[in-house]
Amino acid sequence: CRLFLRWSSPPISTMMDEERRRRGLGLALLFATIGSLTFLSPTTHNTPLHTDDPGRGTGTGQQPQIVARRLRDGGRILGLQDDVQSDRGRRQLGLSLSRAFEVFFFDPKTMELREEAIAHGQVDVLPEDADVLVSTHSKFQSEDSKIESNEDNKVDFMPMQPNGMAGGVYKSIQLAIPEETPSVLDIEYKPTLHDANETNLQAYTDFIDLLVVKMHGSGEPQTYTFENTPETSGIYFVMWTFGPKCTASAWRVEGDGTEFVDVPRPNPIRYENPKDYEMELNELDDNMLVIVKGDHAAWQGWHPYSYGHTLDYRISQIMHLKAQVHDECRFLLLDVGPLPEIFASIDPDFFSRITWLRTGQVAKVIEGNLIVGFRQDSWYAYPKFGANAYLQNWVNSLPFRVQKSEKIVIYQNRVFPQASHGRLMNAQHSQYIISLIKRKMEELCRPERLVIFDGKISNGDDNMRTMTPSEQFELFRTASTVIGSHGTGLSNVLWMDLQADEKPKVVEFTAGPQNINDRNLNKFQFRNYIRNYWGMPYDYHHILFTENSTDSNTFINLETLSDVLDELWS
């Protein structure tokens, strides 16, 4: 306003001067109005998140009218709100014009998903270590993609697509959700925490019990089979996205309708209605459609790019599915991450049965059935596991083994710069640990040799490179004892010889309640791999980081480690 008033305010002595002043005032008013609208636009921080959504989660696609994206800032939630139906709102939120999104957070202390609290504006300040997440999903639709639903919201209708890949009456397939049972805790091989603090011991036991029941307590994974009948015109499978949350679609077109596996939010491993991807399917390039012949099994899941979660989760689910089909059945898996290399180098026979798909690449099954592995139930923190018996059988079937005289002890040296993702051991303290292990091996007459593992290996020319999956497999297959901090490298205990005369021994260092003052380290309180490999025959032990540890500089009590090694090796 001042700029334009100054520009338009010379001495007024003529009609021209008066006209120029009126124009200047008009421009000033226009810019002031634009400025005030910008100031009042829906980008204000700390606005409460709310939805007019009494039917949220019913699958109708008719609600809500307002949604929001929230991000962390100093422990608070920042809000950005707009009309979900508007193109402007979607662009502002960086979303596709045909997709919507949801917001929720997971509190690692209470192990609860608090989606509804945020959705209705009841939570504004979160615990410091809570995870805030934003993800797209298919339960909300823009005005131009609404469809009519019947009373139970399970059957929709949309005209058949020109390419015949979906359309007609849409019918969702949802399996019954099995109940969790604490009987999964009754196993022979339970982990031990070595700590003098009784409160820590009780908290550790409570944490293990809660996680194990959540992860394994509802039993084995579920499957659904699409049978190829004379009326079937197509059976399809596609993986749309991958990451901590993954989305896929599996469906059959038969007669005038489409039936599809329906695994909705908050499941991190979702199967969605193919009608929500009408544009992608109608515009599918020839190289994105793969015709596969004969019976096929398909699976997709959590963190495909992660080596650690491929070992501790993904392989077990695939091995469960493998046990449900005949030996000639082929597999449809995502060509992302370390899984292709693991199977190619460690189990080439199974690798030869796999068709690897890219994201968005649709597989059409002809002259055969499609069996899909998934879990109807889920929990944000970790997906449902329940398949370790199949994982153990597969590991036992792998042929590589060594004589007892060739066994080794592995110490995982999680120090910077070889490691960089937290729980880093103080470099000098790590050398003390190595010296202690060597001394104990001598005192207790252990025949193994000690190997220091950091995931790297020499090229033979003074240059280091990352070890391949097959190299890590052979190294850990040789180990009788593995010692080290919680992290991806320790997930390799999967490869230990579970049929050896002595049970494989693992000593894992992890965070405890005494590390609460370091936010990053506290996020990993009691994190461990035995909860993932639950029921497998390890002699598993835990030692907590000391109170003076930080995420970038951890320590343990060396006397405690000495006592644990005495117990393991005496």
Solvent accessible surface area in square Angstrom, and as a share of the most:
residue,aa,sasa,rsa
1,C,82,0.49
2,R,205,0.75
3,L,135,0.67
4,F,44,0.18
5,L,64,0.32
6,R,203,0.74
7,W,135,0.47
8,S,1,0.01
9,S,54,0.35
10,P,48,0.30
11,P,121,0.76
12,I,87,0.44
13,S,96,0.62
14,T,75,0.44
15,M,151,0.67
16,M,154,0.69
17,D,29,0.15
18,E,58,0.26
19,E,59,0.27
20,R,93,0.34
21,R,70,0.25
22,R,123,0.45
23,R,159,0.58
24,G,0,0.00
25,L,75,0.37
26,G,40,0.39
27,L,72,0.36
28,A,5,0.04
29,L,124,0.62
30,L,95,0.47
31,F,111,0.46
32,A,42,0.33
33,T,63,0.37
34,I,89,0.45
35,G,39,0.38
36,S,53,0.34
37,L,114,0.57
38,T,90,0.52
39,F,167,0.69
40,L,133,0.66
41,S,24,0.15
42,P,57,0.36
43,T,63,0.36
44,T,79,0.46
45,H,117,0.52
46,N,66,0.34
47,T,38,0.22
48,P,82,0.52
49,L,5,0.03
50,H,76,0.34
51,T,15,0.09
52,D,85,0.44
53,D,7,0.04
54,P,129,0.81
55,G,24,0.23
56,R,40,0.15
57,G,49,0.47
58,T,63,0.36
59,G,25,0.24
60,T,31,0.18
61,G,5,0.05
62,Q,70,0.31
63,Q,62,0.28
64,P,1,0.01
65,Q,71,0.31
66,I,42,0.21
67,V,6,0.04
68,A,1,0.01
69,R,85,0.31
70,R,2,0.01
71,L,99,0.49
72,R,68,0.25
73,D,82,0.42
74,G,80,0.77
75,G,10,0.09
76,R,91,0.33
77,I,0,0.00
78,L,33,0.17
79,G,3,0.03
80,L,42,0.21
81,Q,30,0.13
82,D,20,0.10
83,D,56,0.29
84,V,6,0.03
85,Q,32,0.14
86,S,36,0.23
87,D,72,0.37
88,R,134,0.49
89,G,1,0.01
90,R,4,0.01
91,R,157,0.57
92,Q,55,0.24
93,L,6,0.03
94,G,65,0.62
95,L,27,0.14
96,S,58,0.38
97,L,76,0.38
98,S,50,0.33
99,R,26,0.09
100,A,0,0.00
101,F,3,0.01
102,E,2,0.01
103,V,6,0.03
104,F,0,0.00
105,F,1,0.00
106,F,10,0.04
107,D,9,0.05
108,P,20,0.12
109,K,117,0.49
110,T,72,0.42
111,M,20,0.09
112,E,85,0.38
113,L,49,0.24
114,R,85,0.31
115,E,11,0.05
116,E,88,0.39
117,A,14,0.11
118,I,0,0.00
119,A,2,0.01
120,H,82,0.37
121,G,29,0.28
122,Q,136,0.60
123,V,17,0.10
124,D,45,0.23
125,V,93,0.53
126,L,10,0.05
127,P,51,0.32
128,E,111,0.50
129,D,10,0.05
130,A,3,0.03
131,D,57,0.30
132,V,30,0.18
133,L,38,0.19
134,V,48,0.28
135,S,18,0.12
136,T,57,0.33
137,H,2,0.01
138,S,13,0.09
139,K,39,0.17
140,F,7,0.03
141,Q,19,0.08
142,S,9,0.06
143,E,101,0.45
144,D,133,0.69
145,S,40,0.26
146,K,66,0.28
147,I,18,0.09
148,E,149,0.67
149,S,41,0.27
150,N,66,0.34
151,E,177,0.79
152,D,86,0.45
153,N,42,0.21
154,K,81,0.34
155,V,44,0.25
156,D,17,0.09
157,F,115,0.48
158,M,25,0.11
159,P,96,0.60
160,M,76,0.34
161,Q,6,0.03
162,P,130,0.82
163,N,72,0.37
164,G,26,0.25
165,M,9,0.04
166,A,0,0.00
167,G,0,0.00
168,G,4,0.04
169,V,58,0.33
170,Y,1,0.00
171,K,116,0.49
172,S,16,0.10
173,I,19,0.10
174,Q,75,0.33
175,L,48,0.24
176,A,89,0.69
177,I,109,0.55
178,P,46,0.29
179,E,157,0.71
180,E,70,0.31
181,T,59,0.34
182,P,91,0.57
183,S,66,0.43
184,V,33,0.19
185,L,28,0.14
186,D,117,0.61
187,I,45,0.23
188,E,142,0.64
189,Y,53,0.20
190,K,110,0.46
191,P,19,0.12
192,T,58,0.33
193,L,12,0.06
194,H,37,0.16
195,D,44,0.23
196,A,105,0.82
197,N,73,0.37
198,E,131,0.59
199,T,100,0.58
200,N,13,0.07
201,L,50,0.25
202,Q,104,0.46
203,A,34,0.26
204,Y,12,0.04
205,T,61,0.36
206,D,75,0.39
207,F,26,0.11
208,I,8,0.04
209,D,49,0.25
210,L,67,0.33
211,L,1,0.00
212,V,0,0.00
213,V,27,0.15
214,K,54,0.23
215,M,1,0.00
216,H,13,0.06
217,G,2,0.02
218,S,8,0.05
219,G,35,0.34
220,E,88,0.40
221,P,14,0.09
222,Q,30,0.13
223,T,45,0.26
224,Y,55,0.21
225,T,56,0.33
226,F,1,0.00
227,E,98,0.44
228,N,53,0.27
229,T,42,0.24
230,P,134,0.85
231,E,109,0.49
232,T,21,0.12
233,S,71,0.46
234,G,3,0.03
235,I,0,0.00
236,Y,6,0.02
237,F,0,0.00
238,V,0,0.00
239,M,1,0.00
240,W,29,0.10
241,T,68,0.39
242,F,84,0.35
243,G,5,0.05
244,P,61,0.38
245,K,31,0.13
246,C,2,0.01
247,T,12,0.07
248,A,0,0.00
249,S,0,0.00
250,A,0,0.00
251,W,0,0.00
252,R,36,0.13
253,V,3,0.02
254,E,54,0.24
255,G,59,0.57
256,D,108,0.56
257,G,12,0.12
258,T,2,0.01
259,E,29,0.13
260,F,9,0.04
261,V,0,0.00
262,D,13,0.06
263,V,0,0.00
264,P,38,0.24
265,R,28,0.10
266,P,49,0.31
267,N,7,0.04
268,P,1,0.00
269,I,16,0.08
270,R,3,0.01
271,Y,1,0.00
272,E,8,0.04
273,N,14,0.07
274,P,0,0.00
275,K,14,0.06
276,D,24,0.12
277,Y,12,0.05
278,E,65,0.29
279,M,122,0.54
280,E,74,0.33
281,L,0,0.00
282,N,61,0.31
283,E,123,0.55
284,L,40,0.20
285,D,92,0.48
286,D,137,0.71
287,N,102,0.52
288,M,39,0.18
289,L,62,0.31
290,V,37,0.21
291,I,91,0.46
292,V,11,0.06
293,K,132,0.56
294,G,21,0.20
295,D,50,0.26
296,H,1,0.01
297,A,0,0.00
298,A,0,0.00
299,W,9,0.03
300,Q,4,0.02
301,G,2,0.02
302,W,13,0.05
303,H,32,0.14
304,P,0,0.00
305,Y,102,0.39
306,S,24,0.16
307,Y,36,0.14
308,G,4,0.03
309,H,46,0.20
310,T,0,0.00
311,L,0,0.00
312,D,0,0.00
313,Y,4,0.01
314,R,3,0.01
315,I,0,0.00
316,S,0,0.00
317,Q,4,0.02
318,I,0,0.00
319,M,9,0.04
320,H,7,0.03
321,L,1,0.00
322,K,61,0.26
323,A,61,0.48
324,Q,78,0.35
325,V,30,0.17
326,H,96,0.43
327,D,115,0.59
328,E,141,0.63
329,C,3,0.02
330,R,82,0.30
331,F,0,0.00
332,L,0,0.00
333,L,0,0.00
334,L,7,0.03
335,D,71,0.37
336,V,29,0.17
337,G,40,0.39
338,P,23,0.14
339,L,0,0.00
340,P,22,0.14
341,E,85,0.38
342,I,0,0.00
343,F,0,0.00
344,A,42,0.33
345,S,54,0.35
346,I,14,0.07
347,D,23,0.12
348,P,78,0.49
349,D,113,0.58
350,F,4,0.02
351,F,67,0.28
352,S,75,0.48
353,R,40,0.15
354,I,11,0.06
355,T,28,0.17
356,W,48,0.17
357,L,1,0.00
358,R,117,0.43
359,T,46,0.27
360,G,17,0.16
361,Q,15,0.07
362,V,0,0.00
363,A,0,0.00
364,K,48,0.20
365,V,2,0.01
366,I,58,0.30
367,E,121,0.54
368,G,9,0.09
369,N,53,0.27
370,L,0,0.00
371,I,22,0.11
372,V,0,0.00
373,G,4,0.03
374,F,7,0.03
375,R,19,0.07
376,Q,16,0.07
377,D,13,0.07
378,S,31,0.20
379,W,22,0.08
380,Y,31,0.12
381,A,13,0.10
382,Y,22,0.08
383,P,2,0.01
384,K,7,0.03
385,F,0,0.00
386,G,16,0.16
387,A,1,0.01
388,N,11,0.06
389,A,67,0.52
390,Y,47,0.18
391,L,0,0.00
392,Q,47,0.21
393,N,97,0.50
394,W,13,0.04
395,V,0,0.00
396,N,29,0.15
397,S,78,0.51
398,L,5,0.03
399,P,114,0.72
400,F,69,0.29
401,R,91,0.33
402,V,33,0.19
403,Q,129,0.57
404,K,128,0.54
405,S,96,0.62
406,E,95,0.43
407,K,21,0.09
408,I,1,0.00
409,V,0,0.00
410,I,0,0.00
411,Y,1,0.00
412,Q,9,0.04
413,N,19,0.10
414,R,22,0.08
415,V,13,0.07
416,F,141,0.59
417,P,95,0.60
418,Q,80,0.36
419,A,16,0.13
420,S,69,0.44
421,H,150,0.67
422,G,9,0.09
423,R,19,0.07
424,L,16,0.08
425,M,6,0.03
426,N,35,0.18
427,A,64,0.50
428,Q,102,0.45
429,H,19,0.08
430,S,1,0.00
431,Q,92,0.41
432,Y,110,0.42
433,I,0,0.00
434,I,15,0.08
435,S,64,0.42
436,L,8,0.04
437,I,0,0.00
438,K,108,0.46
439,R,122,0.45
440,K,17,0.07
441,M,13,0.06
442,E,135,0.61
443,E,97,0.44
444,L,49,0.25
445,C,110,0.66
446,R,41,0.15
447,P,97,0.61
448,E,16,0.07
449,R,157,0.57
450,L,34,0.17
451,V,25,0.14
452,I,73,0.37
453,F,7,0.03
454,D,41,0.21
455,G,15,0.14
456,K,76,0.32
457,I,60,0.31
458,S,57,0.37
459,N,81,0.41
460,G,72,0.70
461,D,84,0.44
462,D,142,0.74
463,N,86,0.44
464,M,116,0.52
465,R,83,0.30
466,T,86,0.50
467,M,17,0.08
468,T,46,0.27
469,P,12,0.08
470,S,31,0.20
471,E,48,0.22
472,Q,17,0.08
473,F,11,0.05
474,E,82,0.37
475,L,34,0.17
476,F,1,0.00
477,R,1,0.00
478,T,18,0.10
479,A,2,0.02
480,S,16,0.10
481,T,0,0.00
482,V,0,0.00
483,I,0,0.00
484,G,0,0.00
485,S,2,0.02
486,H,17,0.07
487,G,1,0.01
488,T,65,0.38
489,G,14,0.13
490,L,0,0.00
491,S,0,0.00
492,N,0,0.00
493,V,0,0.00
494,L,0,0.00
495,W,0,0.00
496,M,0,0.00
497,D,11,0.06
498,L,17,0.08
499,Q,108,0.48
500,A,34,0.26
501,D,146,0.76
502,E,66,0.29
503,K,86,0.36
504,P,5,0.03
505,K,18,0.08
506,V,0,0.00
507,V,0,0.00
508,E,0,0.00
509,F,0,0.00
510,T,2,0.01
511,A,0,0.00
512,G,0,0.00
513,P,40,0.25
514,Q,44,0.19
515,N,3,0.01
516,I,97,0.49
517,N,139,0.71
518,D,32,0.17
519,R,104,0.38
520,N,79,0.40
521,L,0,0.00
522,N,10,0.05
523,K,73,0.31
524,F,46,0.19
525,Q,45,0.20
526,F,3,0.01
527,R,54,0.20
528,N,1,0.00
529,Y,15,0.06
530,I,1,0.01
531,R,8,0.03
532,N,4,0.02
533,Y,0,0.00
534,W,12,0.04
535,G,32,0.30
536,M,1,0.00
537,P,13,0.08
538,Y,2,0.01
539,D,39,0.20
540,Y,2,0.01
541,H,8,0.03
542,H,0,0.00
543,I,3,0.01
544,L,9,0.05
545,F,1,0.00
546,T,38,0.22
547,E,130,0.58
548,N,104,0.53
549,S,5,0.03
550,T,54,0.32
551,D,25,0.13
552,S,78,0.50
553,N,57,0.29
554,T,0,0.00
555,F,42,0.18
556,I,5,0.02
557,N,74,0.38
558,L,56,0.28
559,E,135,0.60
560,T,32,0.18
561,L,0,0.00
562,S,19,0.12
563,D,94,0.49
564,V,1,0.00
565,L,0,0.00
566,D,47,0.24
567,E,108,0.49
568,L,13,0.07
569,W,9,0.03
570,S,116,0.75
